[in-house]
């Protein structure tokens, strides 16, 4: 995995896991890779993955079944979507609108392009 500058690696791994939960690659109620498996797959220290799993547990995305491993919480998808929508409306959309205004893009321009993209989304 290629990591980006400016965001902690453990948070980037958490984003990858939450994306996999939402997409169904990690189904609700199913076991996810162990700390060691994911660390090897991502090319990071197991402590980094452990920090990711601790964060995801605190968010109720995953749960630890002692001696068995980590599993996707039944409410994980709902929690993730709620959080991602909140982040979109509080951070992404305002920045998008700011950039559109700086570029002189009007609401009509946006509607036209959204209509064009609507078939591909």
Secondary structure, DSSP 8 states (H G I E B T S, - for coil): ----TTS-HHHHHHHHHHHHHHHTSS-TT-B---HHHHHHHHTS-HHHHHHHHHHHHHTTSEEEETTTEEEE-TTHHHHHHHHHHHHIIIIIHHHHHHHHHHTT--HHHHHHHHHHHTTT-
